[in-house]
């Protein structure tokens, strides 16, 4: 029989410990995300996998916000974040810091996530797009690679927070190979 662990048994680190812990070299870029719940969920995913930061771009709302907090559950306090007027502005900053830029989108010549590999422990920035329009074309044009999540059903569409969880988990596992 498996007993569910109590919260105090989970060995959670404090916010100060989180901030001083070595991060997974990934920055999540949110390109004009409308849903405050999605933003909060992305913060929780970023906290879970020790992501370096989240860049909130365009109309993407910023903490503190009650609706973001509902799903973030305090992760806006642990995960670093910054707002940019546009996604292209954020990409330029990331390129100057030698990040490899990956748009997560269905596009011509995209690489399937399961086929994408890291050649070394490089710094990655992954762009997730608007719930309706996806990643803006200008951001795709500025990206080094476009990664697509393989899908086999009728919709070929995932919620942005689900997409973030899938991609970040996959990249996190790939980064662990280099540890």
VMD Tcl script that builds the backbone (N, CA, C; Angstrom):
set m [mol new atoms 537]
animate dup $m
set s [atomselect $m all]
$s set {name element resname resid chain x y z} {
  {N N UNK 1 A 0.849 -1.180 0.000}
  {CA C UNK 1 A 0.000 0.000 0.000}
  {C C UNK 1 A 0.892 1.241 0.000}
  {N N UNK 2 A 0.496 2.248 -0.745}
  {CA C UNK 2 A 1.223 3.509 -0.814}
  {C C UNK 2 A 0.479 4.577 -0.030}
  {N N UNK 3 A 1.176 5.158 0.924}
  {CA C UNK 3 A 0.594 6.228 1.728}
  {C C UNK 3 A 0.929 7.576 1.102}
  {N N UNK 4 A -0.071 8.408 0.946}
  {CA C UNK 4 A 0.138 9.757 0.430}
  {C C UNK 4 A 0.984 10.543 1.428}
  {N N UNK 5 A 1.986 11.267 0.915}
  {CA C UNK 5 A 2.851 12.065 1.785}
  {C C UNK 5 A 2.140 13.336 2.238}
  {N N UNK 6 A 2.419 13.726 3.468}
  {CA C UNK 6 A 1.902 14.997 3.981}
  {C C UNK 6 A 2.809 16.115 3.462}
  {N N UNK 7 A 2.288 17.327 3.407}
  {CA C UNK 7 A 3.062 18.475 2.901}
  {C C UNK 7 A 4.409 18.622 3.592}
  {N N UNK 8 A 4.450 18.412 4.912}
  {CA C UNK 8 A 5.705 18.590 5.655}
  {C C UNK 8 A 6.726 17.488 5.346}
  {N N UNK 9 A 6.326 16.448 4.649}
  {CA C UNK 9 A 7.238 15.360 4.269}
  {C C UNK 9 A 7.836 15.551 2.868}
  {N N UNK 10 A 7.491 16.614 2.188}
  {CA C UNK 10 A 7.890 16.796 0.794}
  {C C UNK 10 A 9.259 17.447 0.612}
  {N N UNK 11 A 9.941 17.799 1.684}
  {CA C UNK 11 A 11.266 18.429 1.605}
  {C C UNK 11 A 11.280 19.659 0.698}
  {N N UNK 12 A 10.274 20.470 0.832}
  {CA C UNK 12 A 10.205 21.694 0.037}
  {C C UNK 12 A 11.291 22.660 0.493}
  {N N UNK 13 A 11.879 23.349 -0.467}
  {CA C UNK 13 A 12.880 24.354 -0.114}
  {C C UNK 13 A 12.185 25.695 0.081}
  {N N UNK 14 A 12.822 26.573 0.810}
  {CA C UNK 14 A 12.260 27.904 1.037}
  {C C UNK 14 A 12.474 28.760 -0.216}
  {N N UNK 15 A 11.802 29.889 -0.265}
  {CA C UNK 15 A 11.976 30.818 -1.380}
  {C C UNK 15 A 13.426 31.283 -1.448}
  {N N UNK 16 A 14.040 31.572 -0.312}
  {CA C UNK 16 A 15.452 31.989 -0.300}
  {C C UNK 16 A 16.351 30.878 -0.828}
  {N N UNK 17 A 16.079 29.633 -0.432}
  {CA C UNK 17 A 16.869 28.500 -0.938}
  {C C UNK 17 A 16.666 28.342 -2.445}
  {N N UNK 18 A 15.426 28.509 -2.896}
  {CA C UNK 18 A 15.131 28.421 -4.333}
  {C C UNK 18 A 15.958 29.449 -5.095}
  {N N UNK 19 A 15.945 30.674 -4.600}
  {CA C UNK 19 A 16.647 31.758 -5.301}
  {C C UNK 19 A 18.154 31.518 -5.378}
  {N N UNK 20 A 18.726 30.819 -4.394}
  {CA C UNK 20 A 20.171 30.595 -4.396}
  {C C UNK 20 A 20.574 29.250 -5.021}
  {N N UNK 21 A 19.600 28.417 -5.374}
  {CA C UNK 21 A 19.878 27.114 -5.976}
  {C C UNK 21 A 20.229 27.279 -7.452}
  {N N UNK 22 A 21.156 26.439 -7.951}
  {CA C UNK 22 A 21.495 26.466 -9.371}
  {C C UNK 22 A 20.251 26.148 -10.187}
  {N N UNK 23 A 20.012 26.938 -11.205}
  {CA C UNK 23 A 18.797 26.806 -12.017}
  {C C UNK 23 A 19.043 25.981 -13.274}
  {N N UNK 24 A 17.963 25.438 -13.797}
  {CA C UNK 24 A 17.981 24.820 -15.113}
  {C C UNK 24 A 18.112 25.971 -16.112}
  {N N UNK 25 A 19.069 25.894 -17.043}
  {CA C UNK 25 A 19.336 27.048 -17.921}
  {C C UNK 25 A 18.285 27.241 -19.016}
  {N N UNK 26 A 17.063 27.483 -18.572}
  {CA C UNK 26 A 15.931 27.706 -19.480}
  {C C UNK 26 A 15.223 28.981 -19.055}
  {N N UNK 27 A 14.881 29.805 -20.040}
  {CA C UNK 27 A 13.986 30.934 -19.803}
  {C C UNK 27 A 12.733 30.685 -20.632}
  {N N UNK 28 A 11.596 30.776 -19.976}
  {CA C UNK 28 A 10.305 30.636 -20.645}
  {C C UNK 28 A 9.863 32.022 -21.100}
  {N N UNK 29 A 9.511 32.133 -22.376}
  {CA C UNK 29 A 9.037 33.393 -22.941}
  {C C UNK 29 A 7.556 33.226 -23.270}
  {N N UNK 30 A 6.724 34.064 -22.654}
  {CA C UNK 30 A 5.281 34.013 -22.908}
  {C C UNK 30 A 4.913 35.143 -23.860}
  {N N UNK 31 A 4.486 34.767 -25.044}
  {CA C UNK 31 A 4.195 35.686 -26.146}
  {C C UNK 31 A 2.703 36.027 -26.178}
  {N N UNK 32 A 2.340 37.129 -25.525}
  {CA C UNK 32 A 0.970 37.645 -25.567}
  {C C UNK 32 A -0.079 36.640 -25.082}
  {N N UNK 33 A 0.138 36.120 -23.881}
  {CA C UNK 33 A -0.787 35.160 -23.283}
  {C C UNK 33 A -1.951 35.912 -22.636}
  {N N UNK 34 A -3.162 35.498 -22.965}
  {CA C UNK 34 A -4.356 36.185 -22.472}
  {C C UNK 34 A -4.806 35.698 -21.097}
  {N N UNK 35 A -4.723 34.403 -20.874}
  {CA C UNK 35 A -5.309 33.807 -19.680}
  {C C UNK 35 A -4.409 33.967 -18.461}
  {N N UNK 36 A -4.953 34.596 -17.433}
  {CA C UNK 36 A -4.219 34.756 -16.184}
  {C C UNK 36 A -3.988 33.406 -15.506}
  {N N UNK 37 A -4.925 32.473 -15.671}
  {CA C UNK 37 A -4.743 31.129 -15.116}
  {C C UNK 37 A -3.585 30.412 -15.797}
  {N N UNK 38 A -3.467 30.564 -17.110}
  {CA C UNK 38 A -2.339 29.960 -17.825}
  {C C UNK 38 A -1.013 30.535 -17.343}
  {N N UNK 39 A -0.959 31.831 -17.145}
  {CA C UNK 39 A 0.268 32.475 -16.665}
  {C C UNK 39 A 0.642 31.903 -15.298}
  {N N UNK 40 A -0.313 31.811 -14.402}
  {CA C UNK 40 A -0.054 31.253 -13.079}
  {C C UNK 40 A 0.423 29.809 -13.145}
  {N N UNK 41 A -0.179 29.022 -14.022}
  {CA C UNK 41 A 0.234 27.623 -14.182}
  {C C UNK 41 A 1.666 27.525 -14.691}
  {N N UNK 42 A 2.052 28.405 -15.601}
  {CA C UNK 42 A 3.422 28.407 -16.118}
  {C C UNK 42 A 4.401 28.744 -14.985}
  {N N UNK 43 A 4.036 29.668 -14.117}
  {CA C UNK 43 A 4.897 29.983 -12.970}
  {C C UNK 43 A 5.104 28.741 -12.099}
  {N N UNK 44 A 4.049 27.972 -11.867}
  {CA C UNK 44 A 4.184 26.750 -11.048}
  {C C UNK 44 A 5.082 25.727 -11.703}
  {N N UNK 45 A 4.950 25.569 -13.015}
  {CA C UNK 45 A 5.816 24.644 -13.747}
  {C C UNK 45 A 7.267 25.114 -13.665}
  {N N UNK 46 A 7.483 26.411 -13.825}
  {CA C UNK 46 A 8.843 26.969 -13.751}
  {C C UNK 46 A 9.450 26.734 -12.377}
  {N N UNK 47 A 8.658 26.865 -11.338}
  {CA C UNK 47 A 9.133 26.605 -9.983}
  {C C UNK 47 A 9.493 25.126 -9.824}
  {N N UNK 48 A 8.654 24.251 -10.317}
  {CA C UNK 48 A 8.849 22.804 -10.141}
  {C C UNK 48 A 10.161 22.319 -10.751}
  {N N UNK 49 A 10.589 22.937 -11.858}
  {CA C UNK 49 A 11.775 22.474 -12.566}
  {C C UNK 49 A 12.945 23.450 -12.478}
  {N N UNK 50 A 12.912 24.337 -11.464}
  {CA C UNK 50 A 14.010 25.278 -11.206}
  {C C UNK 50 A 14.410 26.071 -12.452}
  {N N UNK 51 A 13.423 26.599 -13.148}
  {CA C UNK 51 A 13.672 27.364 -14.359}
  {C C UNK 51 A 14.270 28.721 -13.989}
  {N N UNK 52 A 15.201 29.177 -14.813}
  {CA C UNK 52 A 15.933 30.418 -14.533}
  {C C UNK 52 A 15.019 31.637 -14.425}
  {N N UNK 53 A 14.080 31.786 -15.388}
  {CA C UNK 53 A 13.207 32.965 -15.374}
  {C C UNK 53 A 12.070 32.797 -16.363}
  {N N UNK 54 A 11.095 33.678 -16.233}
  {CA C UNK 54 A 10.000 33.794 -17.194}
  {C C UNK 54 A 10.017 35.222 -17.729}
  {N N UNK 55 A 9.951 35.356 -19.048}
  {CA C UNK 55 A 9.826 36.672 -19.675}
  {C C UNK 55 A 8.386 36.810 -20.155}
  {N N UNK 56 A 7.710 37.811 -19.632}
  {CA C UNK 56 A 6.310 38.089 -19.953}
  {C C UNK 56 A 6.293 39.173 -21.023}
  {N N UNK 57 A 5.715 38.874 -22.182}
  {CA C UNK 57 A 5.809 39.788 -23.311}
  {C C UNK 57 A 4.441 40.279 -23.786}
  {N N UNK 58 A 4.431 41.537 -24.244}
  {CA C UNK 58 A 3.220 42.113 -24.821}
  {C C UNK 58 A 2.103 42.212 -23.807}
  {N N UNK 59 A 0.933 41.651 -24.159}
  {CA C UNK 59 A -0.250 41.760 -23.293}
  {C C UNK 59 A -0.237 40.785 -22.124}
  {N N UNK 60 A 0.779 39.936 -22.032}
  {CA C UNK 60 A 0.851 38.974 -20.926}
  {C C UNK 60 A 0.864 39.733 -19.606}
  {N N UNK 61 A -0.078 39.417 -18.728}
  {CA C UNK 61 A -0.203 40.116 -17.439}
  {C C UNK 61 A 0.986 39.797 -16.534}
  {N N UNK 62 A 1.214 40.707 -15.593}
  {CA C UNK 62 A 2.344 40.592 -14.669}
  {C C UNK 62 A 1.849 40.452 -13.232}
  {N N UNK 63 A 2.600 39.704 -12.418}
  {CA C UNK 63 A 2.297 39.677 -10.984}
  {C C UNK 63 A 2.575 41.053 -10.387}
  {N N UNK 64 A 2.018 41.416 -9.285}
  {CA C UNK 64 A 1.028 40.621 -8.562}
  {C C UNK 64 A -0.361 40.794 -9.170}
  {N N UNK 65 A -1.061 39.722 -9.268}
  {CA C UNK 65 A -2.441 39.742 -9.764}
  {C C UNK 65 A -3.175 38.563 -9.126}
  {N N UNK 66 A -4.325 38.845 -8.576}
  {CA C UNK 66 A -5.092 37.834 -7.843}
  {C C UNK 66 A -5.371 36.597 -8.690}
  {N N UNK 67 A -5.723 36.780 -9.960}
  {CA C UNK 67 A -6.056 35.646 -10.826}
  {C C UNK 67 A -4.819 34.817 -11.175}
  {N N UNK 68 A -3.661 35.443 -11.299}
  {CA C UNK 68 A -2.416 34.696 -11.530}
  {C C UNK 68 A -2.100 33.890 -10.277}
  {N N UNK 69 A -2.252 34.510 -9.123}
  {CA C UNK 69 A -1.926 33.850 -7.855}
  {C C UNK 69 A -2.770 32.600 -7.604}
  {N N UNK 70 A -4.009 32.576 -8.117}
  {CA C UNK 70 A -4.882 31.417 -7.905}
  {C C UNK 70 A -4.239 30.135 -8.394}
  {N N UNK 71 A -3.545 30.205 -9.523}
  {CA C UNK 71 A -2.914 28.996 -10.053}
  {C C UNK 71 A -1.415 28.948 -9.757}
  {N N UNK 72 A -0.784 30.083 -9.547}
  {CA C UNK 72 A 0.660 30.103 -9.263}
  {C C UNK 72 A 0.959 29.599 -7.851}
  {N N UNK 73 A 0.033 29.789 -6.938}
  {CA C UNK 73 A 0.190 29.349 -5.550}
  {C C UNK 73 A 1.529 29.781 -4.933}
  {N N UNK 74 A 1.916 31.030 -5.183}
  {CA C UNK 74 A 3.137 31.571 -4.585}
  {C C UNK 74 A 4.373 31.471 -5.456}
  {N N UNK 75 A 4.289 30.790 -6.597}
  {CA C UNK 75 A 5.475 30.629 -7.461}
  {C C UNK 75 A 5.950 31.953 -8.048}
  {N N UNK 76 A 5.105 32.975 -8.050}
  {CA C UNK 76 A 5.555 34.290 -8.537}
  {C C UNK 76 A 6.564 34.914 -7.579}
  {N N UNK 77 A 6.631 34.389 -6.351}
  {CA C UNK 77 A 7.603 34.876 -5.371}
  {C C UNK 77 A 8.954 34.181 -5.529}
  {N N UNK 78 A 8.963 32.960 -6.046}
  {CA C UNK 78 A 10.215 32.206 -6.179}
  {C C UNK 78 A 10.850 32.364 -7.551}
  {N N UNK 79 A 10.063 32.365 -8.613}
  {CA C UNK 79 A 10.591 32.401 -9.976}
  {C C UNK 79 A 10.821 33.853 -10.406}
  {N N UNK 80 A 12.023 34.120 -10.917}
  {CA C UNK 80 A 12.337 35.456 -11.442}
  {C C UNK 80 A 11.534 35.692 -12.713}
  {N N UNK 81 A 11.135 36.940 -12.915}
  {CA C UNK 81 A 10.405 37.278 -14.129}
  {C C UNK 81 A 10.706 38.716 -14.531}
  {N N UNK 82 A 10.468 38.994 -15.799}
  {CA C UNK 82 A 10.672 40.339 -16.337}
  {C C UNK 82 A 9.650 40.562 -17.444}
  {N N UNK 83 A 9.198 41.804 -17.588}
  {CA C UNK 83 A 8.238 42.127 -18.643}
  {C C UNK 83 A 8.937 42.866 -19.780}
  {N N UNK 84 A 8.537 42.535 -21.013}
  {CA C UNK 84 A 9.028 43.206 -22.216}
  {C C UNK 84 A 7.822 43.692 -23.013}
  {N N UNK 85 A 7.976 44.837 -23.657}
  {CA C UNK 85 A 6.887 45.371 -24.483}
  {C C UNK 85 A 6.555 44.446 -25.648}
  {N N UNK 86 A 7.578 43.767 -26.178}
  {CA C UNK 86 A 7.345 42.859 -27.302}
  {C C UNK 86 A 8.204 41.606 -27.141}
  {N N UNK 87 A 7.759 40.547 -27.788}
  {CA C UNK 87 A 8.513 39.299 -27.762}
  {C C UNK 87 A 9.829 39.463 -28.504}
  {N N UNK 88 A 9.824 40.204 -29.600}
  {CA C UNK 88 A 11.064 40.400 -30.364}
  {C C UNK 88 A 12.112 41.134 -29.529}
  {N N UNK 89 A 11.694 42.051 -28.675}
  {CA C UNK 89 A 12.625 42.742 -27.775}
  {C C UNK 89 A 13.254 41.734 -26.798}
  {N N UNK 90 A 12.439 40.842 -26.251}
  {CA C UNK 90 A 12.947 39.820 -25.329}
  {C C UNK 90 A 13.940 38.898 -26.043}
  {N N UNK 91 A 13.610 38.509 -27.273}
  {CA C UNK 91 A 14.493 37.623 -28.042}
  {C C UNK 91 A 15.851 38.284 -28.271}
  {N N UNK 92 A 15.850 39.551 -28.599}
  {CA C UNK 92 A 17.122 40.254 -28.832}
  {C C UNK 92 A 17.984 40.244 -27.569}
  {N N UNK 93 A 17.373 40.467 -26.424}
  {CA C UNK 93 A 18.101 40.424 -25.148}
  {C C UNK 93 A 18.661 39.022 -24.909}
  {N N UNK 94 A 17.857 38.006 -25.170}
  {CA C UNK 94 A 18.284 36.618 -24.964}
  {C C UNK 94 A 19.428 36.231 -25.909}
  {N N UNK 95 A 19.345 36.670 -27.164}
  {CA C UNK 95 A 20.421 36.374 -28.114}
  {C C UNK 95 A 21.728 37.031 -27.668}
  {N N UNK 96 A 21.637 38.237 -27.125}
  {CA C UNK 96 A 22.828 38.924 -26.618}
  {C C UNK 96 A 23.461 38.151 -25.452}
  {N N UNK 97 A 22.640 37.346 -24.754}
  {CA C UNK 97 A 23.132 36.540 -23.629}
  {C C UNK 97 A 23.435 35.105 -24.064}
  {N N UNK 98 A 23.501 34.878 -25.380}
  {CA C UNK 98 A 23.850 33.574 -25.957}
  {C C UNK 98 A 22.863 32.452 -25.652}
  {N N UNK 99 A 21.594 32.776 -25.584}
  {CA C UNK 99 A 20.568 31.751 -25.442}
  {C C UNK 99 A 20.192 31.216 -26.818}
  {N N UNK 100 A 19.961 29.908 -26.905}
  {CA C UNK 100 A 19.400 29.315 -28.113}
  {C C UNK 100 A 17.897 29.537 -28.024}
  {N N UNK 101 A 17.294 30.092 -29.070}
  {CA C UNK 101 A 15.880 30.465 -29.052}
  {C C UNK 101 A 15.060 29.394 -29.777}
  {N N UNK 102 A 14.066 28.852 -29.081}
  {CA C UNK 102 A 13.192 27.831 -29.658}
  {C C UNK 102 A 11.743 28.278 -29.540}
  {N N UNK 103 A 11.084 28.441 -30.687}
  {CA C UNK 103 A 9.642 28.705 -30.691}
  {C C UNK 103 A 8.936 27.355 -30.610}
  {N N UNK 104 A 7.927 27.259 -29.767}
  {CA C UNK 104 A 7.134 26.033 -29.660}
  {C C UNK 104 A 5.883 26.263 -30.501}
  {N N UNK 105 A 5.885 25.646 -31.686}
  {CA C UNK 105 A 4.821 25.960 -32.641}
  {C C UNK 105 A 4.751 24.877 -33.718}
  {N N UNK 106 A 3.623 24.805 -34.381}
  {CA C UNK 106 A 3.458 23.944 -35.545}
  {C C UNK 106 A 3.831 24.796 -36.755}
  {N N UNK 107 A 4.925 24.424 -37.420}
  {CA C UNK 107 A 5.424 25.234 -38.525}
  {C C UNK 107 A 6.173 24.367 -39.526}
  {N N UNK 108 A 6.360 24.902 -40.718}
  {CA C UNK 108 A 7.183 24.218 -41.709}
  {C C UNK 108 A 8.577 24.000 -41.139}
  {N N UNK 109 A 9.148 22.853 -41.399}
  {CA C UNK 109 A 10.512 22.519 -40.981}
  {C C UNK 109 A 10.713 22.485 -39.471}
  {N N UNK 110 A 9.629 22.326 -38.714}
  {CA C UNK 110 A 9.777 22.203 -37.261}
  {C C UNK 110 A 10.411 20.848 -36.940}
  {N N UNK 111 A 11.009 20.779 -35.760}
  {CA C UNK 111 A 11.585 19.532 -35.256}
  {C C UNK 111 A 10.648 19.013 -34.176}
  {N N UNK 112 A 10.296 17.751 -34.263}
  {CA C UNK 112 A 9.434 17.155 -33.239}
  {C C UNK 112 A 10.195 17.114 -31.914}
  {N N UNK 113 A 9.500 17.415 -30.832}
  {CA C UNK 113 A 10.112 17.483 -29.507}
  {C C UNK 113 A 10.896 16.215 -29.177}
  {N N UNK 114 A 10.343 15.052 -29.500}
  {CA C UNK 114 A 11.017 13.799 -29.189}
  {C C UNK 114 A 12.281 13.596 -30.033}
  {N N UNK 115 A 12.437 14.349 -31.120}
  {CA C UNK 115 A 13.624 14.255 -31.972}
  {C C UNK 115 A 14.623 15.374 -31.697}
  {N N UNK 116 A 14.227 16.347 -30.907}
  {CA C UNK 116 A 15.106 17.475 -30.598}
  {C C UNK 116 A 16.140 17.038 -29.556}
  {N N UNK 117 A 17.397 17.350 -29.824}
  {CA C UNK 117 A 18.428 16.995 -28.853}
  {C C UNK 117 A 19.314 18.201 -28.572}
  {N N UNK 118 A 19.866 18.193 -27.398}
  {CA C UNK 118 A 20.817 19.218 -26.997}
  {C C UNK 118 A 22.213 18.666 -27.252}
  {N N UNK 119 A 23.073 19.484 -27.818}
  {CA C UNK 119 A 24.425 19.012 -28.095}
  {C C UNK 119 A 25.345 19.227 -26.907}
  {N N UNK 120 A 24.957 20.102 -26.032}
  {CA C UNK 120 A 25.724 20.378 -24.815}
  {C C UNK 120 A 24.781 21.079 -23.855}
  {N N UNK 121 A 25.265 21.422 -22.691}
  {CA C UNK 121 A 24.416 22.126 -21.734}
  {C C UNK 121 A 24.353 23.600 -22.121}
  {N N UNK 122 A 23.570 23.868 -23.164}
  {CA C UNK 122 A 23.433 25.236 -23.650}
  {C C UNK 122 A 22.242 25.907 -22.968}
  {N N UNK 123 A 22.247 27.204 -22.981}
  {CA C UNK 123 A 21.124 27.948 -22.407}
  {C C UNK 123 A 20.016 28.022 -23.453}
  {N N UNK 124 A 18.787 27.707 -23.020}
  {CA C UNK 124 A 17.646 27.690 -23.927}
  {C C UNK 124 A 16.594 28.707 -23.500}
  {N N UNK 125 A 15.998 29.329 -24.499}
  {CA C UNK 125 A 14.803 30.141 -24.278}
  {C C UNK 125 A 13.702 29.513 -25.123}
  {N N UNK 126 A 12.570 29.217 -24.506}
  {CA C UNK 126 A 11.467 28.588 -25.224}
  {C C UNK 126 A 10.267 29.533 -25.215}
  {N N UNK 127 A 9.739 29.769 -26.416}
  {CA C UNK 127 A 8.644 30.729 -26.591}
  {C C UNK 127 A 7.333 29.980 -26.746}
  {N N UNK 128 A 6.364 30.346 -25.919}
  {CA C UNK 128 A 5.017 29.792 -25.990}
  {C C UNK 128 A 4.077 30.918 -26.384}
  {N N UNK 129 A 3.186 30.644 -27.348}
  {CA C UNK 129 A 2.369 31.703 -27.935}
  {C C UNK 129 A 0.960 31.818 -27.411}
  {N N UNK 130 A 0.333 32.857 -27.899}
  {CA C UNK 130 A -1.048 33.209 -27.594}
  {C C UNK 130 A -1.981 32.017 -27.798}
  {N N UNK 131 A -2.986 31.932 -26.945}
  {CA C UNK 131 A -3.918 30.808 -26.946}
  {C C UNK 131 A -4.644 30.631 -28.283}
  {N N UNK 132 A -4.852 31.694 -29.043}
  {CA C UNK 132 A -5.561 31.607 -30.319}
  {C C UNK 132 A -4.596 31.709 -31.503}
  {N N UNK 133 A -3.703 32.674 -31.465}
  {CA C UNK 133 A -2.822 32.960 -32.615}
  {C C UNK 133 A -1.494 32.224 -32.584}
  {N N UNK 134 A -1.138 31.638 -31.451}
  {CA C UNK 134 A 0.140 30.953 -31.340}
  {C C UNK 134 A 1.300 31.940 -31.239}
  {N N UNK 135 A 2.501 31.449 -31.521}
  {CA C UNK 135 A 3.699 32.294 -31.487}
  {C C UNK 135 A 3.659 33.201 -32.706}
  {N N UNK 136 A 3.876 34.503 -32.492}
  {CA C UNK 136 A 3.823 35.442 -33.614}
  {C C UNK 136 A 4.935 35.124 -34.622}
  {N N UNK 137 A 4.634 35.356 -35.906}
  {CA C UNK 137 A 5.564 35.010 -36.987}
  {C C UNK 137 A 6.920 35.701 -36.821}
  {N N UNK 138 A 6.925 36.943 -36.378}
  {CA C UNK 138 A 8.190 37.651 -36.180}
  {C C UNK 138 A 9.080 36.913 -35.175}
  {N N UNK 139 A 8.483 36.383 -34.119}
  {CA C UNK 139 A 9.252 35.628 -33.123}
  {C C UNK 139 A 9.773 34.324 -33.723}
  {N N UNK 140 A 8.964 33.680 -34.550}
  {CA C UNK 140 A 9.412 32.458 -35.231}
  {C C UNK 140 A 10.608 32.776 -36.127}
  {N N UNK 141 A 10.511 33.887 -36.851}
  {CA C UNK 141 A 11.603 34.287 -37.748}
  {C C UNK 141 A 12.897 34.549 -36.987}
  {N N UNK 142 A 12.804 35.024 -35.760}
  {CA C UNK 142 A 13.985 35.339 -34.950}
  {C C UNK 142 A 14.518 34.121 -34.186}
  {N N UNK 143 A 13.774 33.025 -34.218}
  {CA C UNK 143 A 14.154 31.830 -33.460}
  {C C UNK 143 A 15.225 31.028 -34.193}
  {N N UNK 144 A 16.007 30.295 -33.410}
  {CA C UNK 144 A 17.020 29.405 -33.974}
  {C C UNK 144 A 16.413 28.091 -34.436}
  {N N UNK 145 A 15.329 27.696 -33.802}
  {CA C UNK 145 A 14.684 26.422 -34.107}
  {C C UNK 145 A 13.208 26.528 -33.728}
  {N N UNK 146 A 12.379 25.755 -34.434}
  {CA C UNK 146 A 10.969 25.632 -34.073}
  {C C UNK 146 A 10.761 24.181 -33.656}
  {N N UNK 147 A 10.239 24.010 -32.461}
  {CA C UNK 147 A 9.986 22.677 -31.913}
  {C C UNK 147 A 8.484 22.462 -31.843}
  {N N UNK 148 A 8.068 21.288 -32.279}
  {CA C UNK 148 A 6.648 20.950 -32.288}
  {C C UNK 148 A 6.403 19.746 -31.384}
  {N N UNK 149 A 5.320 19.788 -30.640}
  {CA C UNK 149 A 4.917 18.653 -29.811}
  {C C UNK 149 A 4.131 17.697 -30.707}
  {N N UNK 150 A 4.591 16.451 -30.846}
  {CA C UNK 150 A 3.846 15.501 -31.687}
  {C C UNK 150 A 2.437 15.281 -31.134}
  {N N UNK 151 A 1.466 15.337 -32.012}
  {CA C UNK 151 A 0.071 15.110 -31.626}
  {C C UNK 151 A -0.583 14.239 -32.682}
  {N N UNK 152 A -1.457 13.336 -32.254}
  {CA C UNK 152 A -2.016 12.365 -33.186}
  {C C UNK 152 A -3.541 12.359 -33.214}
  {N N UNK 153 A -4.178 13.209 -32.446}
  {CA C UNK 153 A -5.638 13.247 -32.411}
  {C C UNK 153 A -6.219 14.159 -33.476}
  {N N UNK 154 A -7.453 14.579 -33.269}
  {CA C UNK 154 A -8.146 15.409 -34.262}
  {C C UNK 154 A -7.919 16.901 -34.053}
  {N N UNK 155 A -7.558 17.333 -32.871}
  {CA C UNK 155 A -7.473 18.767 -32.562}
  {C C UNK 155 A -6.127 19.396 -32.897}
  {N N UNK 156 A -5.040 18.664 -32.674}
  {CA C UNK 156 A -3.685 19.216 -32.875}
  {C C UNK 156 A -3.546 20.566 -32.196}
  {N N UNK 157 A -4.027 20.603 -30.959}
  {CA C UNK 157 A -3.974 21.830 -30.183}
  {C C UNK 157 A -3.942 21.471 -28.705}
  {N N UNK 158 A -2.997 22.065 -27.987}
  {CA C UNK 158 A -2.907 21.872 -26.544}
  {C C UNK 158 A -2.974 23.227 -25.854}
  {N N UNK 159 A -3.517 23.236 -24.645}
  {CA C UNK 159 A -3.502 24.449 -23.839}
  {C C UNK 159 A -2.054 24.858 -23.584}
  {N N UNK 160 A -1.809 26.153 -23.521}
  {CA C UNK 160 A -0.433 26.647 -23.356}
  {C C UNK 160 A 0.212 26.144 -22.072}
  {N N UNK 161 A -0.550 26.027 -20.997}
  {CA C UNK 161 A 0.050 25.542 -19.753}
  {C C UNK 161 A 0.399 24.056 -19.857}
  {N N UNK 162 A -0.398 23.290 -20.599}
  {CA C UNK 162 A -0.093 21.882 -20.827}
  {C C UNK 162 A 1.147 21.769 -21.714}
  {N N UNK 163 A 1.195 22.559 -22.783}
  {CA C UNK 163 A 2.363 22.565 -23.671}
  {C C UNK 163 A 3.631 22.906 -22.899}
  {N N UNK 164 A 3.541 23.885 -22.029}
  {CA C UNK 164 A 4.703 24.276 -21.232}
  {C C UNK 164 A 5.163 23.114 -20.363}
  {N N UNK 165 A 4.238 22.445 -19.711}
  {CA C UNK 165 A 4.595 21.310 -18.868}
  {C C UNK 165 A 5.286 20.208 -19.652}
  {N N UNK 166 A 4.768 19.897 -20.832}
  {CA C UNK 166 A 5.356 18.834 -21.663}
  {C C UNK 166 A 6.764 19.212 -22.092}
  {N N UNK 167 A 6.929 20.416 -22.632}
  {CA C UNK 167 A 8.224 20.842 -23.172}
  {C C UNK 167 A 9.260 21.002 -22.062}
  {N N UNK 168 A 8.871 21.638 -20.972}
  {CA C UNK 168 A 9.832 21.875 -19.890}
  {C C UNK 168 A 10.264 20.544 -19.268}
  {N N UNK 169 A 9.351 19.621 -19.071}
  {CA C UNK 169 A 9.715 18.305 -18.536}
  {C C UNK 169 A 10.705 17.608 -19.477}
  {N N UNK 170 A 10.425 17.640 -20.779}
  {CA C UNK 170 A 11.304 16.999 -21.744}
  {C C UNK 170 A 12.698 17.644 -21.736}
  {N N UNK 171 A 12.760 18.964 -21.772}
  {CA C UNK 171 A 14.063 19.646 -21.766}
  {C C UNK 171 A 14.789 19.434 -20.442}
  {N N UNK 172 A 14.050 19.449 -19.340}
  {CA C UNK 172 A 14.642 19.215 -18.018}
  {C C UNK 172 A 15.336 17.852 -17.998}
  {N N UNK 173 A 14.666 16.827 -18.507}
  {CA C UNK 173 A 15.261 15.488 -18.565}
  {C C UNK 173 A 16.512 15.486 -19.439}
  {N N UNK 174 A 16.448 16.185 -20.567}
  {CA C UNK 174 A 17.608 16.235 -21.462}
  {C C UNK 174 A 18.778 16.976 -20.808}
  {N N UNK 175 A 18.509 18.026 -20.049}
  {CA C UNK 175 A 19.570 18.744 -19.339}
  {C C UNK 175 A 20.178 17.869 -18.244}
  {N N UNK 176 A 19.386 16.987 -17.628}
  {CA C UNK 176 A 19.911 16.116 -16.580}
  {C C UNK 176 A 20.984 15.170 -17.108}
  {N N UNK 177 A 20.923 14.875 -18.390}
  {CA C UNK 177 A 21.921 14.017 -19.028}
  {C C UNK 177 A 23.325 14.623 -18.894}
  {N N UNK 178 A 23.385 15.958 -18.887}
  {CA C UNK 178 A 24.678 16.649 -18.830}
  {C C UNK 178 A 25.150 16.918 -17.411}
  {N N UNK 179 A 24.316 16.596 -16.426}
  {CA C UNK 179 A 24.677 16.874 -15.028}
  {C C UNK 179 A 25.633 15.857 -14.476}
}
mol reanalyze $m
mol bondsrecalc $m
mol representation Tube
mol addrep $m
